[in-house]
């Protein structure tokens, strides 16, 4: 489980950094909100499903980071830039919470 958490952290930090000038990212990281960040971790059943989700997000214009572990070049995680739940929940509803 630790390696999965690490991959999710890499993707999460990367999408935040790549979108640091975005107003929703700034609000998410603001001093007023820093102690109340909210994340949901969903599970996919392998690389094909991960890549399908990445393509779906791209097609819908959802800003995200597909983390590709190096040097193996293996896609391992996706993180979305902060969005209101109502905007992205319909795209993620078929995926179960990671446990």
N, C-alpha and C positions, 0 to 999 in steps of 0.2 A: 504494500500500500504506500510505503514511503516514496518509492520512485514515481508513482502516479501523482502523488501530491506535489512532488518536485516539478514534474512536467507542467502541471496546472499552474504552479507559481511562476514558472518561466513564461508561459503564455500570457498570464495575467499581467505581469510586470511589463512585458513587451508591448501589449496592446495599450496599456496606460502611457508608456513612454512615447510610442509612435503617435499618440493622439493627445499629447500633453497640452496642446494649444486649443483643444476643443472645450467649449463652454461646459458641457455636461461632465467632462473629466475634471475640470477645475472645480466645479461644484461638488462632485463626489469626493474630491481630496481636500476640500476646504476645511479650515480649522473647526468650523461648526459641525461638520459631518464626519470628520475623520474617525470618531469613536463609534459611529453607527453605520459603518459600511455593511452592505448586504451582498452576499454572493450565493449562488445556487450552483451546485456541482452535479451535473448529469452524467450518465454513463452511456457509452456507445459499445457495440459488440465487436469491435475490431476496426482495422484500418479502412476497409471499404465503406463502412457506415460513417466513419469520421470524415472521409473525403467527400461523401455524399452530402453530409451536413455542411461542410465548408462551401461546397458549390451552391447549395440552397441559400445559405446566408449571403454569398456573393451576389446571387441572382436577385435577392430581395433588397440589396443595398445595405445590409447590416455590417457595420464595421467590426472586424474581428481579426484575430491573429491565429493562424494555424501554426502551431509550434512544430518544427521539424528538428528532431534530435540529431546532432552532429557528433562524430563524423559518420554515423550510421545512415543518415539521410532518411530517417523513419518519422513520419507524422505521428505525433503522440498526444496532442491536446489542442483544444480550441478555446480561446477566451474572447468574449465580446467586450467592446468598450461599454462603459456604463450606459444603460438605457432604462427608461421606465419599464417595469414588468409588462405592462399592457402592450407595449410595442413588440416585444420579442417572445412572450410566452406562447403565442399560437405556433411559432416556428419550432418550439422546443417541447411541446406538450407530449409528443410520442416517446420521449426519452425519460427513463426512470432516474430517480435520484441515485447518485453514487453512494454506496454504503460499504 
